[in-house]
Amino acid sequence: MSATHDPSDEEADLYITILCWIGLGLATLSEFIQPLPQGLVWAALGLSYLTGGLPPLRSAVHELWSERRLDIDLLMVVAALAAAAVGAALEGAVLLALFSLSETLEHRSMGKARRAVEALMQLRPETAFLEGPEGVREVAVETLVPGDRVILRPGARVPVDGRIALGEGHLDESTVTGESAPVRKAPGDPVHEATVNLDAILTVEVVRGLATSTVARMIRLVTEAQAMKSPSERFSDWFGQRYTVAVLVGSILSWFGFRALGHDAGEALYRAATLLVAASPCAVVISVPAAVLSALSAAARGGVLFKGGAALEGLAEVRTFAFDKTGTLTTGQAAVTNVVALEGAENGFLALLAGLEAQSEHPIAAAIRREVALRGITPQTIRDVRAHPSEGITGVDDVGPVWAGNARMLAAMGAELPAALAALADGAETLVVVGRGAQVLGAVTVADEPRATAAEALRDLKAGGKTDILMMTGDRAPVAARIGGRLGLAKGEIHSGLLPGDKVALVDAAARRGKVAFIGDGVNDAAALARADVGVAMGVAGSEVALQAADVALMADDLRKLAAARRLSRRAAGVIRQNLIIAIGAMVVLVTGSLFFELPLPLAVLGHEGGTLLVVLNGLRLLADPIRARS
């Protein structure tokens, strides 16, 4: 029984199942209600056998030929043919009809999970209103390129990822982030494809084309996730393959056993066929994918993308959550609080610093750019800009090399902090020093604030059982202590002054106590994200490097989604356990009945197919449980 299925085949499956049941219905009518001509009965049984047996036989032959493995579908076909061979053709038709119905319902049910993601494609508008020298004209969305400007009217969906160029208004971002509350947007703020403009006329500058947009990335990530199997899924595949061979061999051996006990050849074959149906592991094999695929789709609807079932199962087992501070536990919308220029005018100093930070994605760089924009200062042109993670940034202007960064950058340049800046260095705000070689030109201080949802998210994670929390930052101890205290973290949970390698070392140490999840959003978090058992990126707010290195992406900046995702992963683990208990329990009861209590073939068929449908429906319960924060 395949765990995956092409949704385009669902309609054909339905028609084939209907024909199979029509044949079974006519044969049953003749047997129990009104006898029909023998030729019509055989035609009805033939229709049932052909429509119910050929699709699984074709699947089994394909698996045997291309993959060199026995498919569970083969067991059903063999059992039906064995039933017909001993004069129980009607029972064989019942088996094939129920198996066909089970497969059809399973495929359609699992298709619901896939369609929850495919529906994202339908959110994309086909056209956009492009602003150009000749005025505004309607164009196909796929023709838009970065730098184009489009006019967004109230009620319209954003055609591609961009940023607000003109206008202010509220957008509904629930399709991307899972958040129902409208978000106010102003010039410079990002907007994402498929979100809805609620109440203003906006001019949006295109940032990404259609192929690399937010929705395209969501679809790609979830499609890849559905193809990446979890440890439980890999085990069920491994079990299914080997157990299928065991069932076939066991059924053949059981025929000899029944013969040895005195049964005639026909009765022995009938009981061997019953055992074949009872022992088939269809329910076991489908029990894990049914839960995993449903949970992945429910998470995607809630704004959390898992890159596969392994990440889903891994999050349920995490013991330690390690957080980057800046841009993860804090808003990343830092503000410049002090400017001290030791050489020249303050505006010239800020122009130099802004030029350096113009190409950086760090939240501190964004704060400096916002400050110079508010002051109407034009950033200076800086060449050969290079980022140094957890230290700072370097470049070259018309005078020569220039740098900006923290105390480690200061030491690397052989410079010393002047007495005029000592008071800034002792404060609880982030200090950015600017200099040329060993000469310090000045400094700015930047203050960041905790995210509104961070403290609640940390409480939720701790409430989920024995959980350790770590906050990691390259900032100085006073800055880290200020943020950590406001988040309710203890002194031992706060780690400051870290390089990227230090974060990896802390993750390594925590991994000795159990599984570790690292949550970050920046380039300098990529190593720790990759090292952790589960890496969590801050989704659309994060960098591409972090997003690629992570196993889970939070599409919204609401950290409560992480705690909700953990609850969903634990519920999924519980459903998987329930499904395996149901499937294995049903199989044990049916096998025991067929071996020792002469279980009739029709009851074995009903028990087998009923157990399969039960685990599928149990897994689908997770679809109705999308990720949400605690209220």
N, C-alpha and C positions, 0 to 999 in steps of 0.2 A: 504494500500500500504506500503510494508515494506521498511524501509530505508537501510536495510542491506541485503546482498545476498551472498551465497556461489559462488565464482567465477567458481567453477567446474561445476555449473549448467548452465552457460551462453550458452554453445553449445546446450544443451537440450532445453533451452528456445527458441533459434533461430529456431530449427526444429519444435517445437510445433507451433510457430507463423506462420511459412511457411505453415503448414498444415491447420491452421485456415483460413489463407487468400486464400488458394486454394479452400476450401469449400465456402467461401464468394464469391470468383470470379465466380465459377460455378453458384451459386444461382443468382448473379447479372446479369450474361450473359443471363440466362433464363428469367429473369424479364424484361430486357430492350432491348435485342438485338435479341437473337434467342431462342425461347421456346425449352426447353428440356423435356424429359419424366418426369412425375411427380415423379416417384420413384427415379430418379437420383437427382432431385431437393431436395427432402426430405433427401436423403443420404448426399448431399452436405451441407445442413443446419445442419444436425446431426453432420457431421464432424466438422463444425465450432463451434457448441455449445459445443461439447465434448472437443475439443482441447483448445478452448478459455475459457470454463467455469470450467472444472474440476480442473486445477491448482489453480485458485483463491479460488474455493470452498474448496479444500483440505487445503489451507492455512488458510481460515476462520475457518474451523472446528477445525484445530489444535490449533489456538489461543483461540477459545471458550472452547475447552476441557482442554488444559493445562494451559492457563493463565486466564480463566474465563473472557474473554473480547471479544467484537465484533470487527472484523477486517473490514477495509474499503472494502476489496475485496468482502465481503459478499454483500455490496450494489450493486456492479456491477452485480453479479450473479442474485440477486433478480430482478433488473431492466430488465435484459435480459429475464428472465423467464416471467416477467409481460408483456413485449412486445409480446412475443410469445403467451401468453394467450389471448391477444386481437387481434390476427391475424396479428401482425406486426413482424413476425418471422425474416424477412430480416433485419429490423431495430435492432432487438436484436442481430443478428449475426454481424452487423456493430459495435455495441457497444463492443461486446466481442473481435472482431478482432482488433479494435483500442486500446482497453484496453491491450490486449496481446502484441501488438506492442509497446505501451507505456512502459509497464513493462520491455520488453526485451531491449529496447533502454536505459531505465533508469539504469538497472542492468549493462549493458555493459559500459555505461558512468561512473557510479560510480566505476566500476571495474578498470577504468583507474587510478583513484586516489589510489586505493589499490595496483595496480601493480607498481606504481611509487616507492612504498616502498618495495614490494616483489622483485623488480629487484635487490635490494641490495644483496640478497642471491646469485644471479648469478655472482656477482663480486668476490666471494670467489674462489681462486684456489683450486683444489682438491688435489694437491700434492705439496711437498716442497723438497728441496735438503738439507738433514740433514748431518751435519759434525760430524764425529765420529772417533774413533781410527782406524777403518778399512777404512777410507776415506769418500768420499761424496757419499751418496746413496739417491735415490728418495723414499720418504715415503708418506703415506696418512697424510693430514694436521691434521686430528682429533687425530692422535697418538702423536702429539707434546705436550710437557709439559714444564712448566717454567724451565729455565736453559739450554734447548737445544739450539744449534746454527745451523742456516740455512744459506745457501749461496744464495744470491739474485743477479741474473744476470740482465743486462740492459733490460728493457722492461717487466720484470716480475712483477706480483702483490705480495705485501707483504702477506704472508699466514696467519699470526697471529700478534697480538700486541707484540712489542718487543722494543729493543733499539739497536742502532748501536754499534757493538763491534769493527769492523775493517772497514776502508774505509771511503771515503767522496763522496758525490754526491747529485744530485737533485731528489726530489720526487714530483710527481703530487698527491696532497692530495684532489683534487676537489670532489672525490666521498664521502669523509667524511665531509670535512669542507665547501664545496661549493666554495672554493677559486681556481681560475684558474691558478694563478701564481705559478710556481714550487718553492719548498722550499728546501734550502740547508741543508743537514744533515751531522753531524760529529759524531765521537765516543762519546757515552753517550747520544745522542739525541734520543727521542722516535720516533717510527714509528708505524703506525696504519694499521690494516688489510684492505685489498682491495685497498690501495694506490699503485701507480705505481713507480717503480724504473726507472728513465729515462736514466742515463748515466754512471753508475759505477758498479763495482762488490763489493757488500757489504756483510759483515758477520753480521747477526742479531741474538741477543740473545733473546729467547722467554721469554716474561714477563707474558702473560696470555694465557690460553688454548682457544680452539675454543668456548666453551660454554659461556665464560665471555668476549669475545673480543669486540672491538668497534662496529663492525657491528651487533653482537648479541644484544648488548645493544640498538643500534639504532632501530633494528627491534622490540625488546621487548617494548621499550618506545612508538614507533609510533603505534604499535598494541594496546597497552593499551590506548593510546590517542583516537583511533577510537572508543573504547568501552565506554569511559567516556563522558557522554553527557553534553553539555553546558546548562545553564539556558534556552536559547531559544529553544534548542532541547527538553528539558524536558517539556516546555510549549506546544510545538507543539504536543508531545505525549499525554499530558493531554487533550489538546483541541480536538485532533483527536478522542480519546476514547469516550468522553462525547458527542461530536458533532455527531458521528456515530449513537449513540442511538437516539439523537434528530432527525436526518434525517429520520431514520426508523419510529419513532413514528409520525413525521410530515407528512411523505408520506401517512401513513395509515389514519391519520386525514384528509389529503387533499382529499382523495377519497370520504370521507363522505361529505366534503365541496362541491366538484364538483357535487356530486349527488344532494345535496340540491339546487344547482344553476340550476338544470334541465338537466344536462348531463346524458346520459344513462350509464349503468354500464361499458360497454366496453370503451367508450370515457373517462370516469372518471378514469378508471384504466390506460389508455394510458397516460393521463396527470399526474397522480400520479407517473408513472414510469419515465416520463420526468423530473418531479421535483426531484425525487430520484437521477437521474444522475446529474442534474444541481447543486444540493446542496452537492454532495459528496466532502469531503475536501482533496482529494488526493494531490492536488497542495500545499495546506497549510502545510500538514504533511511533504512532501518531500522537501519543500523550504529551511528549515534550514539545514538539513543534507547535502544537495547538496552543499551548500556554505562552511560549516564547514569542511567537509571531503576534499574538493578540496584545501582549504587554508592550512590544516594540511600537505597535501602531497607536496604542493608548498613550504612550509616552510622547510620541511625535505630535499627537493632537494637543498635548499639554505643553508643548514647547521644549521638550527634551529629546535629543537625538542620541540613541545608543548605536555605537558602531558594531553591532552584532550581539548575539545571545550571550557570548562569553562576558562582555561588559555588563550586561543585565544581571547575570548570575554573580559576577564578581562584586558588584556594588552591594548586593545583599549580604556579603560576607565581610565587608570592610570593618576593621576595628579602629583604624586611625584616619582622621581627616586632616590633611595638612593644607593650609591656605596660604597663598601669596597675599600680601597685604594690599599694595597699591593697585587699584583698579579692580580688585576682587572683593576684599572685605570693605574697602573704601570706595567712594564713588568714582575716583579718578578725575573728578571735576574739581581739581585743586585750584586754589587762588593764590596769587602772589601777594604776600603780606608786607614785605620789606624789600627795598632796593637800596643798596649802598654801592656807589661808584667811586672808586679810589682814584681813578684817572679820567679826566674829562667830564663832559656833561652826562647826566643820567639818561637822557634820551638816546645819546650815541651809544652808551654802554648797553642799553636794552636792545638797540638795533643790531648790535654785534651778537648778543646772546640769542636773539630771536632768529637771526640768520643761521646760527649753528643748529638750533632746535627745529628749524623749518622742516627737516626731513626725518625727524624722529617721531615714533608712534607712542612714546612713553607719556603717561598722564601728566607728568611734570612739564614736559615739553608743550603739551596742549595748554596748560595753565599759563605758561610764558607767552605763547602765541595769542591767547585771549587778552592778556594784559596789554601787549603792544597794539593790538587791534583797538582796544578801548581808548588808548592814548593817541591813536592815529599815527603811529610810528611805522615807517617802512623798513622791514627787515633788510639787513645788509646781505650782499651776495657772498656766500661761503662755498668754496670748492672742496672736493676730496673729503667729504664728510664721512666719518666712520664711527659707528657705535661701539662702545666697550661695555658689555653687560655688567650691571652692578657697579660700574665705575663712573661712566659719563660718556662724553662725545668729543671728538676732535675734528678739526678741519683746517682749511687754509684760506686766508683772505689776501688782499693786496699787500698787506704789511708782512704777513708770514703766518706760521702755524699758530692756532688758537685752540683753547680747550675749555670745557665746562664739565663740572662733575662734583663728586663728593670727596670725602677725606682720602679715599684710596687713590683717586685721580690726582689729588693734590700731592700725595707722597710720590706717586709714579713720575710726576713732573719735577720732583726735587724742590718743590715750593713749600713755604711755610705760611700758616695763616697769620695775617697781620693782626696786631692788637685791636685795631678798629673793628675787626669782625668777630672778636672773641665772644662778645655778648650774644651774637646771633648763633654761634656754634653751640652755646650752652643751653639754648632754648629747646622747646619740644616741637619745633617746626623743622621741616626738611630744608637743609642748606645746600644751595647750588653755588659753587665758587667758579669764577671765570678768570682765565689768565693766559699769558703767553710765556711758554717755557717756565722758568722759575719765578716769573713776575705775576703777582695776583692783581687783577684789574678791578675786582669788586665781587659782589655776591648778591644773591636774592634768597629770600626765604619763602617757602611755599607750604601752605597748610591744606591738608586733605581732611575729609569728614567720613565717618563710617557710613556704609549704605544703610538706608532706613530699615531694610529687612535683615541685615546681617546678624544682629543680636538675637532676633527671634529664630533665625535659621540655625544658629549654633545651639540654642536651647532645644530646638526640635531634634537635632541630631543626637544630643546627649540624652534626651528623653527616650530615644529609640533603643536603649540598652547600654551595655558597657562600651563606651566610645571615648576615645582620646582625641583631643583637638590640639592642633599646633598652628601657630601663626608665624610665618616666615617673611622676613623683609631684609632688604639691603640697607634700610634706613638706620639711623643712629638709635641707641637704646631709649633716649627720652621721647623721641617721636613714636617709636613702637609702643612704649608704655602708655602714652596718651591714648592711642587708638585702642590698644588691648584692654585698658581699663574701662573704656566706654562700651566695649563689647562684652564685658563680664568675664574676661579671661584671667586666669591666675598667672602669677609671675613665671612659673615653670612652663607655661604654655606659649610664652612669647619668646621668639628667637630673632635677634636683630643683627645688623652688620654682616649679612651673609652674602657671599659670592654664589653664582649658580652652582658651583661644585659643592658648596656647603649645604645647599638645599638638597642635593642628591644624597649627600652623606647622611643628613637627618632622615630622609625617606628610607635609606638603607637600614638605619638603626631602628626605626619604627617598624620596619617589615619583619624584624625578628620576633615581634610580639603578635603579629597577625597581618592580615591584608591592609594595604594602605591606599587611600585615594588622595591624589594631589589636585588642588583646584587653583588654576591660574589663568592669566589672560595675555601675558606678554611674551615676546621673543625669548627673554632670559628665563622663562619658565619651561621651555620646550624640553630641556634635559630632564627636569624633575617630573614633568608630565609623562615622558616616555618611560622613566624608571619605575614609577608607581605601578601598583597592580591595576589600578583604575585611574586614568588621567581624565580630569574634567576641565574643559575649556569654557570660558564665559561667552561661548557662541558668537552671535553676530557682533558683540562688542569686543570680541577678542581678535588677535592677529591670526593671519592665515597659518603661520608656523605653529602656533599653539593649537589651532583647530585641527591641523593634520596630525599633530603628535598625540592628541587626546583620544580617549575611548568614548567619552560622553561630551556632548555640547549642550550647554544651556543657552537657548535662543534668546531668552530674556535676561535682564540683569538682576532678577529676583532670586536671591540665594535660597529662599524657602522652597524653590523648585527642586533643589538638591535633596532636601529632607523628604519631600514628597516622592521624588524618584526612588529614593532608598526604600520608602514604604511600599511602593509599587513593586520593586524588585523582590522584596521579601514576600509580598503576596504571591508573586509569580512563582517563587521557589516553593511556597506552600501548595499552590495549585499543581505544580509538577509532582510533588510528593503524593498528593491526593490521587492524581491521575495514575501514577505508577501503582499505588496500592489497589485502586479499582481494577486496573487492567490485569495485574498479576493475580489478584484475588479471584476475579472472574475466570481467568484461565485455569487456575488450580481447581476450582469447583467443577468446571466443565470437563476437564481431563479426568478428575476423580470419578465423575459420573459416567463418563464413557468407558472407563476401564473396569469399574466394579459394579455399576448399577444399571447397565444396559440403557444408557441415555439415548432417546430417539434422536435421529439426525435433525428433524425440524427444530427440536428444542436446542440442540447444539448451535444450529444456525442462528436462532433468535438470540441466544446468549452471547454468541460471538459478535454479531453485528450490533446488538444493543449496547454491549460494553464499549465498542468503538465509537458509536455516536455519543455515548455518555461522556467519555473523556474529551471529545471535541467540544461539546456544548459546555462542559466545565471550564475548559480553557478559554472559550469565548466570553465567559463572564468578565474577564479582565478588560475586554473592549469597552464595557460600560463603566470602567473605573479610571477615567483619565486623571492625569496628574493635576493636583490642586494643592494649594497651600492650606494649612490649617486656618480655620476662621476664628 
